[in-house]
C-alpha cells in the first residue's frame, strides 16, 4: 500500500499549499496552536470548493481535555451534520470518560452521525487510560482510523508504542502516525510494518504586511505576536512527499 500523507491545516491557504505539494488529504481545523478545534462553516465550504483532495474535518468544540458536557456534545453532533452538508470527506473527533477510558456510547453516536463518511478517532486516544484495549473497541464501533503519536509528545519518541499499535490494529483499523513528523525522521516510522498513513503540520511563520499597528491587543498575546501566524510550508511538504515516494 502506498504511503498516505495527510497535512493538518487551519487555513484554506495552507490546504492549497498541501494539495500543490503532494498531500493525499488534509485535516481541516481551526487554531492549531491549541491542538485544533472545529473550523468554521465558511472555511469548510471554501476548502471543498477549491480542493480536489479529500478534506477531513476536525470536530472539537474547545481546547483542553476530551470530557464534554451534554451541551458541548450536542454541538459536536450539530457540527458533524453541518460538515457533512458542506461536503466533508470524513470526520475527525473523539471523546473520553472522566476515568480516562473511551466513551463508547458517545463515540458510537459520533461514528453513526458521521456515517457514511469515515471516522478518525483523534489524539484523545493518546490520552486514554488503556490504548491497547481501545484499539479493538474502536474498530468494533466502525472507526476507520486512529491518530496517534504513540502516547508521547512526538511520533519518534512514541516509536515503540506505534509499532505495537500497528501490530494490534492489523487490517481492522488504520493507525495514523502524527506529531513532529518531518522529512528527516520519516524513515524510522516507515520501518514499522503496517504503518502507512502519516499526519503532519509542517508549518512556517508568516508575518503581516501591515505597516500601521495599533496599541490595543485583540487577545491574550502581545501586540507583535498578533502580527504573525503559521501556514503550511510548501518546501517541507514536498520534501516529505518525496521521502514517502522513495520507499
C-alpha positions, 0 to 999 in steps of 0.5 A: 500500500502506498504511503498516505500523507495527510497535512493538518491545516487551519487555513484554506491557504495552507490546504492549497499549499498541501494539495500543490505539494503532494498531500493525499488529504488534509485535516481541516481545523481551526487554531492549531496552536491549541491542538485544533478545534472545529473550523468554521462553516465558511472555511469548510465550504471554501476548502471543498470548493477549491480542493480536489483532495479529500478534506477531513474535518476536525470536530472539537468544540474547545481546547483542553481535555476530551470530557464534554458536557451534554451541551458541548456534545450536542454541538459536536453532533450539530457540527458533524451534520453541518460538515457533512452538508458542506461536503466533508470527506470524513470526520475527525473527533473523539471523546473520553470518560472522566476515568480516562477510558473511551466513551463508547456510547458517545463515540458510537453516536459520533461514528453513526452521525458521521456515517457514511463518511469515515471516522478518525478517532483523534489524539484523545486516544493518546490520552486514554487510560488503556490504548491497547484495549481501545484499539479493538473497541474502536474498530468494533464501533466502525472507526476507520482510523486512529491518530496517534503519536504513540502516547508521547509528545512526538511520533519518534519518541512514541516509536515503540508504542506505534509499532505495537499499535500497528501490530494490534490494529492489523487490517481492522483499523488504520493507525495514523502516525502524527506529531513532529513528523518531518522529512528527516525522521520519516524513515524510522516510522516507515520501518514499522510494518503496517504503518502507512498513513502519516499526519503532519503540520509542517508549518512556517511563520508568516508575518503581516504586511501591515505597516500601521499597528495599533496599541490595543491587543485583540487577545491574550498575546502581545501586540507583535505576536498578533502580527504573525501566524503559521501556514503550511510550508510548501518546501517541507511538504514536498520534501516529505512527499518525496521521502514517502515516494522513495520507499 
